[in-house]
């Protein structure tokens, strides 16, 4: 199935907007000197996102010996790139 450019544009326009929290996270992360505490504070305003980030940070993939209990720790463990991927997913 091949879509025309007009069909693609119409599909993109139908996408729901990103939540305000995600937009704030993206804006904060654009700064070269990202403050983890500020970023974590913004993330913590979205309980679903906090849950997702903590679940991934505590997954066996990272193989940490202890449990990650704060969003600050999770951001450090996952790294900014992965946190942004989780926020926009």
N, C-alpha and C positions, 0 to 999 in steps of 0.2 A: 504494500500500500504506500503510494507516494503522495505526500501532502504538498500542496502549493504553498508559496510564501504567505499568501493571504490566510490560508487555513492555519498555518503555524502561528501567525500573529494573533488570530482570533482565539486560539487555544491558550496562548500565553496570557492574554487579557482576562481569561476566565479563571486563572489561578488565583487562589485567595492570597491576600497580602500577608507578609510575615508579621508575627506578633510584635508589639511595641518593644517587649523585652529583648527579642532577638535583634531588632534594629539597633537598640542601644548597645548590645554586646558587640555587634559588628562595628559600630562607630567607635566604641572604646578600643577595640582591638586594632583599629587602623592607626592608632598612635604607636610610634616606635617604642616608646617607654611605657608599655602597658603595665599598669599597677594591678597585681594579682588580687589584692584586697578589694579594689574598686570593681574589678571584673566579677569577682565572686559575689559581691554584694548585689550586683545587677542580676546575676544568674539566680541568686537565691529568691528573687521575686517570682520565679516560675517553678512551682513545686514539681511539675512533671519533668522539667528539664533537670532539676536538681537530682531527682530520682534516677533519671537516665544516666547522668554523668557519674553519680556515685556507683551505680550498678556496673558500669563499664570499668571504672577505676578499680573496683574490687573484684573484677573478674580474674579468672585464673590466667588469662593471657598475659597480664603484667607480673604475675608471680611474686607479689609482695608478701613479706612475712607477716605484716600487721594489717589491720583493717583501716581503711581510709574512712574517717568519720566526718570530715568537714569538706565543704566545697572548695575552700582554699587549697587544701592538700590535693584534692582530686584534680584541680586545674594544673597544679605543678606536676603531678604524676603523668597526666595525659598530655600535657603540652597544649599550647594555644591552638595549633592547627586542628588537633583532634577535638578540642572543645568546640571550636567553630563548626566543624563538621556535624557534631552532635546537635548543636543549637539550630542549624539550618535544615537538618534532616526531617 
